[in-house]
Amino acid sequence: MSKKYIILLLASATLGLTSCSPFQVKSDYAETANFNTYKSYKLRIDDLKLNDIDKDRVLNEVSKQLQTKGLSVSDNPDLIINVKANHKKVQDIQSTRPYGMYGWGGRFGWGVGVNRTWTSNYNQGALIVDMIDARTQKLVWQGVGSGISIDSPKSKQKQIPEIVTEIMANYPPQRGK
């Protein structure tokens, strides 16, 4: 195999793996904000309505992500980080195509067919990370991620760090994208 073919194959596999996220993540930011000036943060959890276990998971991961981006905790911060969580009930309806046997006339004649439809109900969680300029008290960046399976403790344990990482991947924003 040629070297170009191997590189192309590896690039395709990497792109395929990174685009298979189960989460829906988006972010927005104030065009006027200078993100290079933000060096410190303080967490505000007034709106974080989670149990203590999940609250610790979320806050630890948000802090970890902010610190990897060069921000440090401060009592006199540049940014106030407000983390919120919510959930909604989701009903997933799936259906199969009719199957069975065909009778007289082949595909277009009469016959017997069976269609199967089933539903599943579950709770889906979302996290919202607001970054507020401490000096102006204005929102300068917001990241939202949804798709956490909150009915399963094992899923939450795995998914909370993943979704926070995906949300924070958009900070600081790349202008013009």
Stockholm file with secondary structure:
# STOCKHOLM 1.0

chainA/1-177         MSKKYIILLLASATLGLTSCSPFQVKSDYAETANFNTYKSYKLRIDDLKLNDIDKDRVLNEVSKQLQTKGLSVSDNPDLIINVKANHKKVQDIQSTRPYGMYGWGGRFGWGVGVNRTWTSNYNQGALIVDMIDARTQKLVWQGVGSGISIDSPKSKQKQIPEIVTEIMANYPPQRGK
#=GR chainA/1-177 SS CCHHHHHHHHHHHHHHHHTCCSSEEEEEECTTCCGGGCCEEEEECTTCCCCHHHHHHHHHHHHHHHHHTTCEECSSCSEEEEEEEEEEEEEEEEECCCEEEECTTGGGSCEEEECCEEEEEEEEEEEEEEEEETTTTEEEEEEEEEEEETTCHHHHHHHHHHHHHHHHTTCSCCTTC
#=GC SS_cons         CCHHHHHHHHHHHHHHHHTCCSSEEEEEECTTCCGGGCCEEEEECTTCCCCHHHHHHHHHHHHHHHHHTTCEECSSCSEEEEEEEEEEEEEEEEECCCEEEECTTGGGSCEEEECCEEEEEEEEEEEEEEEEETTTTEEEEEEEEEEEETTCHHHHHHHHHHHHHHHHTTCSCCTTC
//
